[in-house]
Amino acid sequence: MATGAKGCKELFSEVIETGLCALCGACTGTCPYLVYYKGRIALLDNCALLKGQCYEYCPRTYIDMDVISQQVFGVPYSEEELGTAKEMLMVRSTDASMREKVQYGGAVTTLLSLALAEGFIDGAVLTRTSDDKTPSPFLAQSADEVLQCTGSSYMACPVLGRYNQIPKDNGNKLGLVAMPCQVLAVAKMKKDPPENRASIGNVKLVIGLFCTWALSPDRFYQFLKENLDLSKVKKFDIPPPPANRFDVYTASGRTSFPLEQIRKFTMPTCTYCLDMTSEFADISVGSVEGIEGWNTVIIRTDIGADLVEMAKKKGKLQIDKLPSANLTHLKEASLLKKKRALNEIVKKSGDKNNLLYVGLSPRLADKLLA
Ligand SMILES: Cc1cc2nc3c(=O)[nH]c(=O)nc-3n(C[C@H](O)[C@H](O)[C@H](O)COP(=O)(O)OP(=O)(O)OC[C@H]3O[C@@H](n4cnc5c(N)ncnc54)[C@H](O)[C@@H]3O)c2cc1C
């Protein structure tokens, strides 16, 4: 259902206290009262504003998917499993030394480095994992700094709080690498631009990651600390099914945990998330099941298409057709996430007509709930 003017009070009662917060960071960074603290959003003092951008841009407050999609793509929300898309490809970096540092094929790092080199963007808000393996948002302004951010931290990280801190009069062109929930918040900002932070028009490139779920930064980090010498860890990975493992790589090899042991640290909000492939990004990037060292890339906008084309022309990316079996499976997984999440939302709200934050056409909602 659509909302009237709401602010911080409702953000807490409808999102934070109900387990819907994704820790995306959209409500932090400019507000003096809301801060990210030890894996949660904390309120430092009462806010008297009745209407707040904290509520407005939260990806778990009401979103009319058709309106947002019109804003980003110029068409209503796609009923396709993977959302609005121009092309699906399989890619990897042509730079063998880079491929040793990245999560899979290095599509994200390659595209960002190229975008910086070509002056397409002046900086990008990324997630950097520190030596103690905590992820934090980071504004990278050189190819070197982009390289410092390679690899996946599977813990939620308030990336948008860093974007919000960029001053209003900063004219730099920006890139963002974000999870589906964060991409949704950015799409909301594009619809109704914020007044007190760097213009959303400065955001020239949104690279969205695929995501089935993210882990709670406080509880999961505690688990990691208890079970590993984190100073030795080089990489985390969740290989595609049927592996059913969470892998940790160190110089001396691989330690694996059964996924059941890890799943209990999943952010509760992920149960209610419909988006597996960052449907409102310019380019979405994930793994390629069964083909190591490559990325699946979904190109969604002209900007995304231009950048991938440039990477191809300059020999930065090796590009191949995504095998049809992979595409079919990706579509099935994405549809399953939508159906499962919508059914969980109905269980939570107790009413088939109350889809909490999800504003879908009744026809599509019925289709997904069937
Ligand atoms: C929580 C999480 C869940 C994921 N789930 C899936 C999945 O189910 N299926 C799938 O195919 N892929 C998933 N991915 C994406 C995958 O792990 C890779 O990030 C993606 O394929 C890009 O690979 P790459 O080789 O281009 O990465 P790289 O070139 O190494 O770049 C990785 C980028 O990821 C960003 N990043 C790292 N950690 C985070 C974080 N916590 N939040 C936001 N950004 C981050 C960094 O800023 C970096 O720029 C997930 C990623 C995350 C963070």
PDBQT file of the ligand as one rigid body, heavy atoms in Angstrom, charges set to zero:
ROOT
HETATM    1  C1  LIG A 401      26.404 -11.016   0.009  1.00  0.00    +0.000 C 
HETATM    2  C2  LIG A 401      26.677 -11.508  -1.385  1.00  0.00    +0.000 A 
HETATM    3  C3  LIG A 401      25.905 -12.554  -1.902  1.00  0.00    +0.000 A 
HETATM    4  C4  LIG A 401      26.121 -13.002  -3.208  1.00  0.00    +0.000 A 
HETATM    5  N1  LIG A 401      25.343 -14.027  -3.703  1.00  0.00    +0.000 NA
HETATM    6  C5  LIG A 401      25.536 -14.457  -4.970  1.00  0.00    +0.000 A 
HETATM    7  C6  LIG A 401      24.740 -15.512  -5.500  1.00  0.00    +0.000 A 
HETATM    8  O1  LIG A 401      23.864 -16.060  -4.830  1.00  0.00    +0.000 OA
HETATM    9  N2  LIG A 401      24.974 -15.893  -6.790  1.00  0.00    +0.000 N 
HETATM   10  C7  LIG A 401      25.938 -15.314  -7.565  1.00  0.00    +0.000 A 
HETATM   11  O2  LIG A 401      26.115 -15.700  -8.725  1.00  0.00    +0.000 OA
HETATM   12  N3  LIG A 401      26.697 -14.303  -7.081  1.00  0.00    +0.000 NA
HETATM   13  C8  LIG A 401      26.514 -13.864  -5.825  1.00  0.00    +0.000 A 
HETATM   14  N4  LIG A 401      27.274 -12.818  -5.328  1.00  0.00    +0.000 N 
HETATM   15  C9  LIG A 401      28.173 -12.090  -6.263  1.00  0.00    +0.000 C 
HETATM   16  C10 LIG A 401      29.539 -12.705  -6.385  1.00  0.00    +0.000 C 
HETATM   17  O3  LIG A 401      30.033 -13.107  -5.124  1.00  0.00    +0.000 OA
HETATM   18  C11 LIG A 401      30.535 -11.698  -7.006  1.00  0.00    +0.000 C 
HETATM   19  O4  LIG A 401      30.545 -10.499  -6.242  1.00  0.00    +0.000 OA
HETATM   20  C12 LIG A 401      30.178 -11.302  -8.411  1.00  0.00    +0.000 C 
HETATM   21  O5  LIG A 401      30.062 -12.431  -9.221  1.00  0.00    +0.000 OA
HETATM   22  C13 LIG A 401      31.253 -10.390  -9.023  1.00  0.00    +0.000 C 
HETATM   23  O6  LIG A 401      32.402 -11.153  -9.282  1.00  0.00    +0.000 OA
HETATM   24  P1  LIG A 401      33.724 -10.467  -9.818  1.00  0.00    +0.000 P 
HETATM   25  O7  LIG A 401      34.714 -11.541 -10.107  1.00  0.00    +0.000 OA
HETATM   26  O8  LIG A 401      33.373  -9.511 -10.892  1.00  0.00    +0.000 OA
HETATM   27  O9  LIG A 401      34.166  -9.670  -8.507  1.00  0.00    +0.000 OA
HETATM   28  P2  LIG A 401      35.338  -8.632  -8.205  1.00  0.00    +0.000 P 
HETATM   29  O10 LIG A 401      35.871  -8.067  -9.465  1.00  0.00    +0.000 OA
HETATM   30  O11 LIG A 401      36.267  -9.279  -7.255  1.00  0.00    +0.000 OA
HETATM   31  O12 LIG A 401      34.546  -7.450  -7.468  1.00  0.00    +0.000 OA
HETATM   32  C14 LIG A 401      33.794  -7.708  -6.318  1.00  0.00    +0.000 C 
HETATM   33  C15 LIG A 401      33.069  -6.436  -5.919  1.00  0.00    +0.000 C 
HETATM   34  O13 LIG A 401      32.121  -6.811  -4.911  1.00  0.00    +0.000 OA
HETATM   35  C16 LIG A 401      31.968  -5.739  -4.004  1.00  0.00    +0.000 C 
HETATM   36  N5  LIG A 401      31.562  -6.321  -2.723  1.00  0.00    +0.000 N 
HETATM   37  C17 LIG A 401      32.229  -7.227  -1.969  1.00  0.00    +0.000 A 
HETATM   38  N6  LIG A 401      31.539  -7.515  -0.863  1.00  0.00    +0.000 NA
HETATM   39  C18 LIG A 401      30.410  -6.761  -0.897  1.00  0.00    +0.000 A 
HETATM   40  C19 LIG A 401      29.302  -6.600  -0.005  1.00  0.00    +0.000 A 
HETATM   41  N7  LIG A 401      29.205  -7.276   1.137  1.00  0.00    +0.000 N 
HETATM   42  N8  LIG A 401      28.337  -5.713  -0.348  1.00  0.00    +0.000 NA
HETATM   43  C20 LIG A 401      28.408  -5.012  -1.513  1.00  0.00    +0.000 A 
HETATM   44  N9  LIG A 401      29.437  -5.134  -2.403  1.00  0.00    +0.000 NA
HETATM   45  C21 LIG A 401      30.412  -6.004  -2.077  1.00  0.00    +0.000 A 
HETATM   46  C22 LIG A 401      33.307  -5.034  -3.954  1.00  0.00    +0.000 C 
HETATM   47  O14 LIG A 401      33.075  -3.658  -3.836  1.00  0.00    +0.000 OA
HETATM   48  C23 LIG A 401      33.955  -5.370  -5.318  1.00  0.00    +0.000 C 
HETATM   49  O15 LIG A 401      33.972  -4.226  -6.132  1.00  0.00    +0.000 OA
HETATM   50  C24 LIG A 401      27.118 -12.390  -4.022  1.00  0.00    +0.000 A 
HETATM   51  C25 LIG A 401      27.888 -11.347  -3.489  1.00  0.00    +0.000 A 
HETATM   52  C26 LIG A 401      27.677 -10.910  -2.195  1.00  0.00    +0.000 A 
HETATM   53  C27 LIG A 401      28.534  -9.758  -1.669  1.00  0.00    +0.000 C 
ENDROOT
TORSDOF 0
